[in-house]
Amino acid sequence: MVVKRVLGVLGLLAAMAGFGIAAPAQAQKVIGVPHDWQLNFPPPYTPIMERVETLHDILLVIITLICVFVLALLLYAMWRFHSSRNPTPSATTHHTGLEIAWTIIPILILVVIAIPSFRLLYYSDKATDAALTIKITGHQWYWSYNYPDQGDFTVESRMLSEADRAKTKPQVPRLLAVDEEMVIPANTVVRIIGTAEGGSMHGWTVPGFGIKKTVIPGRLNEGWISVKEEGLYFGQCSQICGQNHTYMPIGVKVVSKADFDKWVADKKKAAGLAPATDVAAVSTPATR
C-alpha cells in the first residue's frame, strides 16, 4: 500500500536523523515485539491481522478525504463570506437540498465503513475447522493455558524477574519475558477460549496476531489464531485489571508440528497423563 511505503520512508528518515546514532542490533531476533523507530502497525503474523491492516488503510483514506473536504469548506467560507466581500449577511435559514445532502452522505459513508467492519468481526469471531483448542484464563496476576484436546494439562505463565530474564532469556525485552509460553504449532488454526478468575477482567492481547479478547469471570469468549512463522511473540494484558496489571505479559511460542507434539508429550508425562514407557499394561481393563 502507498500509505505503508510513505510511513516506512518517514521512519527511515527519522532513524537517520535521530542524533546520528543507530539503534543497537539485538543479539537474537525475537518476533512480535516493538522496535526502535517503528511506525504503523507491527507486521501482520496472522490472516486476521492482515485484514485488520487492510481495513485500517481503507479508513485512513476515508478520514483523509473527509478532513480535506472539511478544510476546503472552511477556507472557502472564510474567503467567500469575509466581511469585505459579504458586508450584508444572508438571512437564509434553511436549504432543503443541503440538509438532505449532509444527512444522506454521512449515512452512506458509515455504510461503506460498516460492511467491511462487520465482515472482519464475523471472520475473527469463530474458528473454522480448528485443529486444537486452548483455554486461556486470566488470574491475579498471571495467565494459565489449558490444552483440553491434548490430555487436559495446564501451563501457568508468569513474568520473569529481571535477574532471571537476564540469565535465561536475555534476548527477550524487559517486562515481556515469561517462565512458560503458550506453545502452538505453526500454520494451524487454534481456537482460543478465554475466561478469568479472581473477580477481575483481563485483556489477552497480542498486537501482531490482531487479537484482543477481554476475558471475564463466569463467561467464555472465543477467537482464533493461525501463525505462519515460527518464533516468539509477545503481548500484554490490555485491561486495567488491578495492582499488577503491568506485570502480566503474554508469551506465545510458535513451533513446528513435530516439536509441538514432542512438547505435548513431555507436558503430559510431567503431569502424569501419559505412561512413562511405551510398554502396554498387562492387566485386563476393568470394563472387559
Secondary structure, 3 states (H helix, E strand, C coil): CHHHHHHHHHHHHHHHHCCCCCCCCCCCCCCCCCCCCCCCCCCCCCHHHHHHHHHHHHHHHHHHHHHHHHHHHHHHHHHHCCCCCCCCCCCCCCCHHHHHHHHHHHHHHHHHHHHHHHHHHHHHHCCCCCCEEEEEEECCCCEEEEEHHHCCEEEEECECCHHHHHHHCCCCCCCCCECCCEEEECCCCEEEEEEECCCCCEEEEEHHHCEEEEECECCCEEEEECCCCCEEEEEEECCCCCCCHHHCEEEEEEECHHHHHHHHHHHHHHCCCCCCCCCCCCCCCCCC
